[in-house]
Amino acid sequence: MRLPLAVALLSLAAGCATPALPDLSGVDALLLGEQHDAGDHPQLQQRWVATLAQRGTLAALALEMAERGTSTAGLGAGASESEVRTALRWNTEAWPWERYGLPVMAAVRAGVPVLGANVPRDEMHQAMQDGKFDQLLPGPALKAQQQAIRRGHCDLLPEQQVRPMTRAQIARDVAMAQTIASQVAPGKTVVLIAGAGHVQPDIGVPQHLPATVSVRPVVLPSEATGKDYCDEFRNRQTPR
């Protein structure tokens, strides 16, 4: 039975201890929505993954940061970080290993599989052209997802790119949901690490999970980084 899809927002005040793992009794999937450059998130992810593993209730760790079809399942608990990166076909330019290696290796050391959950790069262009992804969200949710794409690109994205980019986002959510569903096990919890937008209950991964999968989305708190993301995006869009 699906649990209520209210998104929990954790408070990580400076200097406070890492929050305790939420009660996951009866929860098949814990969706951790992160800010990709927030400094505190990797340690929290590592702590929660390790805690579930120690309890024997971690079914699998799924990642937005690796492509679907990759897995550490063939590796032993003593596998090196290099072997793990190879198994996941890790793209260090896109996703710094020193950040994500913490929760990944906590799962590996516990003998729990880590799985890539994102759409493979060579399938993404096709997904962006595939109208079936326009039909996978209710009308209001689809419009909300499109608006999220606009806001996420600082309202600088050319309007003709909004629909393809929305399809890509939905395709990622579908792939992550399918990966999670494939790992559900009685009495255990699958953990997903993904960007915060992917765990939103009204437009993200929860929309594409079977109704029989109980899910708890948790958005980790945003952190100030001093970066002007819109200025950075604007500079990338400006021809030089």
Residue, then its C-alpha position, 0 to 999 in steps of 0.5 A: m500500500r502506497l504511503p502518503l506522498a508528502v515530501a519531508l524536508l530535513s533541517l541541517a542547521a550548521g553544527c547540528a548532528t546528522p539527522a536520524l534516519p526516518d522511520l521506514s517501517g513498511v517503506d519499499a523505497l526511500l527517495l533522497g533528493e539532493q542538491h548536487d553541490a551541497g557539501d553536507h549531503p554526501q555524509l548524510q547519504q553515507r550515514w543513512v545507507a550504512t545504517l540501513a545496511q547494518r540493520g540488514t534492511l537495505a535492498a539496493l542503492a539506485l543512482e541517478m548518477a549512473e546509467r541503467g543497466t550498470s551494477t556492482a552486483g557481480l563484485g564482492a564486498g572487498a571490491s576496490e573503488s576503481e572496480v566499482r567505478t568500472a562496473l558502474r561506467w562512472n562518468t567522473e566529469a559529470w559526477p565527482w567520485e569523491r562526492y558519490g563514492l561515500p554512499v556507494m562504497a558504504a553499500v558495496r562494503a555491506g554486500v548490497p548492490v548499487l545500480g545505475a538508474n538513469v537513461p543511457r546517454d545513447e537513448m536520451h536523444q530518442a527519448m526527447q523526440d518520443g511523444k509517449f512521454d507527453q502522456l505519462l503525467p496528468g495534464p496539470a502535472l505535465k504543465a508543472q513539470q514543463q514549468a519546472i524545466r523553465r525555472g530550472h533553466c532560469d527562464l532562459l531556455p528557448e521555448q521550443q526546447v521545453r517539450p524535449m527537455t521535459r520528455a528527457q526529465i520524464a524519461r529519467d524518472v521512468a527509468m529510475a522508477q523501473t530500477i527501484a521497482s525491480q529491486v523491491a524486497p519484503g521487509k527491505t528498502v531501496v534507496l535512490i539518490a537523485g536530484a531533488g526535482h526527481v523525487q517530487p511526488d506530484i511530477g517525479v519518480p513517485q508518479h511512475l512507481p507501481a501503486t503497490v510500492s510504498v515510497r517516502p520522498v525526502v528532499l535534503p535542504s538546499e545549501a548556499t554555495g555563493k554561485d550565481y547559477c543563472d549567470e553561469f547558465r547565461n554565459r554558457q548560452t551566449p555565443r563566444 
